[in-house]
Amino acid sequence: MMTRIIFALALVALLASFTTGCKSGPQAQFTAEPLSGYPPLEVQFTDNSTGEAQAWEWDFNGDGIIDSTEQNPQYTYNEPGNYTVSLTAINQNGNNTLILAEYIKVEPCPRYADFIADPTVGVGATTVQFTDLSTGEVLSWAWDFQSDGKIDSTEQNPKFKYTRNGVYSVTLTITSTTVCEDTITKHDYINITGCST
């Protein structure tokens, strides 16, 4: 009788060891969409880890800093470059990390903002003609003629009348069909004298 009890207890212990021994940590896996594009590039990451992960640690730009602990996060890349992404999947039995080198490719925008003005020097109230020289399929223009951070015109080739003395920087920001933006500032570009200050 005692032998049977000992055997039964040994069998239970053996089964318990097999049951707990089968448990293991997760295996990290993920996908992303899109994998390439122009900035700002918003990427949706999807966790495909196996092994019942309970926590997630994402590094979206290969700098060793955790950027998100969500399971399926979004991340926006604002600068061109090739970015390494890693996911660490975690549960009570352990963790596992997947690193994909240069996984996200953010390409430079394929156009450039540029312009000229005539004249760039004036005495008294002066009307200046600005001519857009930007390349690419430009959709919109935003001009700041007075160095104050305010948009003065959204025309492609606008005119602007300066009525005060000063040396003015001019900024043009364009957008294109790729949803890219590009900005150029020509510093101390317009010089007006002979007006009230």
MARKEKE-540628 format. One record per residue (C-alpha): x, y, z. Coordinates in steps of 0.1 Angstrom, whole numbers, plus 5000, padded with zeros to 4 digits. Layout:
N
<node <X Y Z>>
...
END
This chain:
197
<node <5000 5000 5000>>
<node <5028 5024 5010>>
<node <5046 5015 4978>>
<node <5015 5025 4957>>
<node <5012 5058 4975>>
<node <5049 5066 4970>>
<node <5046 5057 4933>>
<node <5015 5078 4929>>
<node <5032 5108 4946>>
<node <5063 5103 4924>>
<node <5041 5102 4893>>
<node <5023 5134 4903>>
<node <5057 5151 4909>>
<node <5070 5139 4876>>
<node <5039 5152 4857>>
<node <5042 5186 4875>>
<node <5078 5189 4865>>
<node <5069 5181 4829>>
<node <5041 5207 4830>>
<node <5062 5235 4844>>
<node <5092 5225 4822>>
<node <5072 5230 4790>>
<node <5066 5267 4798>>
<node <5091 5291 4781>>
<node <5095 5327 4773>>
<node <5080 5343 4742>>
<node <5097 5346 4708>>
<node <5097 5382 4696>>
<node <5084 5388 4660>>
<node <5069 5419 4644>>
<node <5060 5436 4611>>
<node <5056 5472 4601>>
<node <5038 5492 4574>>
<node <5050 5511 4555>>
<node <5087 5502 4554>>
<node <5098 5532 4535>>
<node <5087 5567 4525>>
<node <5093 5604 4529>>
<node <5093 5623 4562>>
<node <5072 5627 4582>>
<node <5067 5590 4579>>
<node <5041 5574 4602>>
<node <5047 5537 4607>>
<node <5023 5512 4622>>
<node <5041 5484 4641>>
<node <5024 5450 4647>>
<node <5034 5425 4673>>
<node <5035 5389 4660>>
<node <5053 5374 4689>>
<node <5046 5338 4699>>
<node <5045 5324 4734>>
<node <5019 5347 4751>>
<node <5039 5378 4756>>
<node <5026 5400 4783>>
<node <5048 5431 4779>>
<node <5066 5448 4750>>
<node <5096 5471 4747>>
<node <5102 5488 4714>>
<node <5133 5508 4702>>
<node <5124 5524 4668>>
<node <5157 5541 4660>>
<node <5184 5518 4673>>
<node <5196 5541 4700>>
<node <5190 5517 4729>>
<node <5162 5538 4744>>
<node <5127 5523 4748>>
<node <5103 5544 4727>>
<node <5071 5525 4734>>
<node <5057 5498 4756>>
<node <5024 5493 4737>>
<node <5018 5461 4719>>
<node <5010 5476 4685>>
<node <5024 5512 4685>>
<node <5027 5539 4658>>
<node <5058 5559 4654>>
<node <5066 5589 4632>>
<node <5101 5594 4616>>
<node <5108 5630 4609>>
<node <5143 5628 4595>>
<node <5157 5608 4565>>
<node <5178 5577 4574>>
<node <5178 5540 4577>>
<node <5165 5529 4611>>
<node <5171 5497 4631>>
<node <5141 5485 4650>>
<node <5140 5461 4680>>
<node <5112 5445 4700>>
<node <5117 5427 4733>>
<node <5087 5405 4742>>
<node <5083 5396 4778>>
<node <5063 5372 4800>>
<node <5067 5356 4834>>
<node <5090 5329 4820>>
<node <5115 5351 4802>>
<node <5121 5375 4774>>
<node <5133 5375 4738>>
<node <5146 5403 4716>>
<node <5143 5406 4678>>
<node <5165 5432 4661>>
<node <5160 5442 4624>>
<node <5188 5463 4611>>
<node <5180 5492 4588>>
<node <5144 5480 4587>>
<node <5127 5514 4581>>
<node <5140 5536 4553>>
<node <5131 5573 4553>>
<node <5141 5589 4521>>
<node <5150 5626 4515>>
<node <5122 5646 4499>>
<node <5127 5647 4461>>
<node <5123 5685 4457>>
<node <5139 5717 4470>>
<node <5126 5751 4479>>
<node <5142 5781 4462>>
<node <5134 5816 4450>>
<node <5147 5849 4439>>
<node <5136 5885 4445>>
<node <5138 5917 4424>>
<node <5149 5942 4437>>
<node <5167 5932 4468>>
<node <5176 5968 4477>>
<node <5152 5997 4479>>
<node <5151 6033 4489>>
<node <5117 6044 4501>>
<node <5086 6022 4499>>
<node <5096 5994 4476>>
<node <5075 5966 4459>>
<node <5095 5935 4455>>
<node <5086 5907 4430>>
<node <5093 5872 4444>>
<node <5098 5843 4419>>
<node <5095 5807 4430>>
<node <5123 5785 4417>>
<node <5114 5753 4436>>
<node <5118 5719 4420>>
<node <5094 5690 4421>>
<node <5056 5688 4420>>
<node <5049 5716 4444>>
<node <5014 5719 4458>>
<node <5016 5750 4481>>
<node <5037 5779 4490>>
<node <5040 5798 4523>>
<node <5060 5830 4523>>
<node <5073 5851 4553>>
<node <5086 5884 4539>>
<node <5093 5902 4572>>
<node <5112 5877 4594>>
<node <5083 5876 4619>>
<node <5072 5840 4616>>
<node <5039 5850 4600>>
<node <5027 5838 4566>>
<node <5024 5869 4543>>
<node <5014 5851 4511>>
<node <5004 5817 4497>>
<node <5008 5826 4460>>
<node <5035 5810 4439>>
<node <5050 5843 4427>>
<node <5038 5871 4450>>
<node <5047 5907 4453>>
<node <5052 5925 4486>>
<node <5055 5962 4494>>
<node <5081 5971 4521>>
<node <5073 6004 4538>>
<node <5098 6005 4567>>
<node <5135 6006 4569>>
<node <5151 5973 4577>>
<node <5171 5943 4566>>
<node <5147 5914 4561>>
<node <5152 5877 4559>>
<node <5127 5859 4537>>
<node <5114 5823 4542>>
<node <5096 5801 4517>>
<node <5081 5768 4527>>
<node <5067 5744 4501>>
<node <5047 5712 4502>>
<node <5046 5686 4474>>
<node <5026 5655 4463>>
<node <5048 5634 4485>>
<node <5035 5653 4516>>
<node <5070 5665 4522>>
<node <5079 5700 4533>>
<node <5110 5719 4525>>
<node <5120 5754 4538>>
<node <5146 5779 4527>>
<node <5155 5811 4544>>
<node <5176 5838 4527>>
<node <5190 5858 4556>>
<node <5193 5896 4554>>
<node <5180 5893 4518>>
<node <5160 5925 4514>>
<node <5175 5959 4525>>
<node <5152 5989 4526>>
<node <5163 6024 4535>>
<node <5147 6059 4532>>
<node <5115 6050 4549>>
<node <5103 6056 4585>>
<node <5117 6032 4610>>
END
